[in-house]
Amino acid sequence: MSAPVVVLDRVSVRYAGSPRPTLRDASVVVEEGELAVVVGRTGAGKSTLLGAVNGTVPHFTGGHLSGRVTVAGLDTRTHRPRDLAGVVGVVSQDPLAGFVTDTVEEELAYTLEQLGVEPSAMRRRVEEVLDVLGIADLRDAPLHDLSGGQQQRVAIGSVLTANPRVLVLDEPTSALDPTGAEEVLATLSRLVHDLGLTVLVSEHRLERIVGLADRLVLVAEDGRVSHGAPADLMAQSPLAPPVVHLGRWAGWQPLPLTVRDARRAARDLRVALGPSTEQVVPAHHASPEDTSPAPVPAPLLAGTAVEVHHGDLVAVDGVDLSMAPGEVVALMGRNGSGKSSLLWALHGSGHRHGGDVTVAAGPAATTGAAASAPGAGGASTVDPARVSPRVRRRHVGLVPQSAADLLYLPSVDDECHQADTEAGAAPGTARERLDRLAPGIDGAAHPRDLSEGQRLALVVAIQLTAAPATLLLDEPTRGLDYPAKAALSSLLRDLAAAGGAVLVATHDVEFAAGVADRVVVLARGRVVADGPAVDVLCDSPAFAPQVAKVLAPTRLLTVDDVRRALPGVPVTVGGAR
C-alpha cells in the first residue's frame, strides 16, 4: 500500500457564531495517487474540508480548527498556505476569475515566475504541462476565447507547473457542458494514473465522476465524515447518481457505478421493459391515456428572430422561441452557444439587437403598464425591454448565473421579508420556498457567508415569490445537491401546473430529464433541435441521461419512469451476480 499523503486526524472546525461545528471529529486518509471525491449536501462542509487540506481553513477563513491536518508530512498548524503552495495546487470553480494574464502560455508561466524559477527550467516545465494536458495547440490563445473546459484545463495547468503532490478542486465541472466536463475529468484521471498525483475534488454531479473515484469522502449534515470505497459508500449514501438508484431498485450486485457496468447488468431489465415502453410518458407530463384534443393556448413568451451581438460576435442569430402556459423548456448547448445571451434578451434587461419579444402578464401584474395586445387568458402582453424593472418583474423573472448579484440585504431573513413585501405575498412565502430548496439555513446569516448553492437557492426562492408568468433560469443547479435539485424541479413543475412557463438554461442533463417537457438545443447562436424532451435527450449522445443510456433503445429518462413502466415489479430484475 502506498503512503498516505493527506491525513485528517480527529479534525473539527467551528466558525464564529455557528451553532455547531462544520466538521466534527473528522478522520480521513488519502493515499498517494488516489482520486478522492468529496460528497455532501449543499452547505454541509465540503469546501471547509478542502480548505483544511490547503491550509486556508482556518488561516484565511477564521474559525477554530482542532485536531491535526498533514499534507505530504507538513502540519497545516505550522505551515501556512504560502508554505504549502509548492505541495498543494488549488483550482477554483471559476477559472476565468483567477486568471492574471492574457494567453495560455503566459498563464502557465506566471506561477513559475512568482516562484523565481530560472527561464530555461520555466520553458521546459511549461512545455511539459502543455503536453500532459493536451493543450499545446492553445499556447497562444487568448484565455477569454477558450471554452469552459479548456479554461478549466488551463487553470489546472497553472498549478501543475509548480509540480505539487496534491491537487484540490472545488466543483470543477459545475459550469461546464457534458463534453467540457468529460475533458476535465479525463485530465484528472490521467494525472492520477500517469503521474501518480493525489487529487481531492468536491462534486455534486456524481454521475460524472463516481466511476473514476478511488475513494469517496462523505460529509454528513451534522459535520461527521466517513470515507471508503465508492461501491461501499454508494450502497447506503443518501446522495447517489441515477445509475446507482436504478441498481438499488433492480437489486443488482455488485452495485454499478458506471453506465457500462449498469448496461451489462440491465439485459434482463431491458427485456422486461420491452418495446412497448418506448411510449411511456414521464410522470410530470400529461397522462398518455388522455387523448382528447386541447385548445392551443396563446404563448406566455414569444421571441421572433432574436439577435444579440457582442462586438463582432453574433451570440444569438435569429432565434424563434415561444413557450405556452404549463410548459417547462430546457435550453441546452455547449458553453458559448448563446444560452445566457438569449435569456437576457428575452428578459428585457440584456442587449437585443434585432427581433421582437413579448411576454404575458402574471396574475399580479400592474395594470395599465405599457400594455399592448391581449395575451394568454386575456392578460396584456409587453415587450419586457420597454417597461420598468418593477413592471417587468411581474411578467418575467430571471435567475442569472451570478445569483449573488441580486442579494444586497444583511441577512437571509431580510432578503426573504423584502421578497414577500415586494411581491405582495403572505409573510413567510419566500422562506417556505427556501426551506424546500435548502433547509436549515440560518435566517440571521449574511447571504455572502452562504455557500454558492445556498445563495442560489435563496435567489430562486426570491424570484419564485414574485410569481411571474414566465420564469427564466440560467444554470440554476450549480452548487445544488440531488435533494435540492429535486425540490427545485418540484417548485418549477408547480409553477407550470399553475399556468406559468419556465425556461431553464442548463448543462445538467439529469435535471433536464426530470423537469423538462421540451428541450431546445443551441449551437453558435442558432436552434439546432427543438422537440419533446424524451426525443431530443434520448437521441443525443452528449445530452442523454444515464437511465436513457443504460436502457436504450427503450426511451426512458429517469428511474421514476422505469418504476412507472414496471409497476409492482419485485426488486432484483436480473443482472444479479
Buried (B, 14 or more C-beta within 10 A) or exposed (E): EEEBBBBBEEBBBBBEEBEEBBBBBBBBBBBBBBBBBBBBBBBBBBBBBBBBBBBBBBBEBEBEBEBBBBBBEBEBBEBEBEEBBBBBBBBBBBBBEBBEBEBBBBBBBBBBEEEEBEEEEBBEBBBBBBEBBEBEEBBEBEBEEBBBBBBBBBBBBBBBBBBBBBBBBBBBBBBBBBBBBBBBBBBBBBBBEEEEBBBBBBBBBBBBBBBBBBBBBBBBBEBBBBBEEBBEBBBEBEBBBBBBBBBBBBBBEEBBBBBEBBBBBBEBBBEBBEEEBBEBBBEBBEEEEEEEEEEEBBBBBBBBEBBBBEEEEBBBBBBEBBBBBBBBBBBBBBBBBBBBBBBBBBBBBBBBEBBEBBBBBBEBBBEEBBBEEEBBBEBBBBBBBEBEEEBBBBBBBBBBBEBBEBBEBEBBBBBBBBBBEBBEBEEEBBBBBBBBBBBEBBEEBBBEBBBBBBBBBBBBBBBBBBBBBBBBBBBBBBBBBBBBBBBBBBBBBEBBEEBBBBBBBBBBBBBBBBBBBBBBBBBBBBBEBBEBBBEBBBBBEBBBBBBBBBBBEBBBBBBBBBBBBBEEBEEEBBBEE
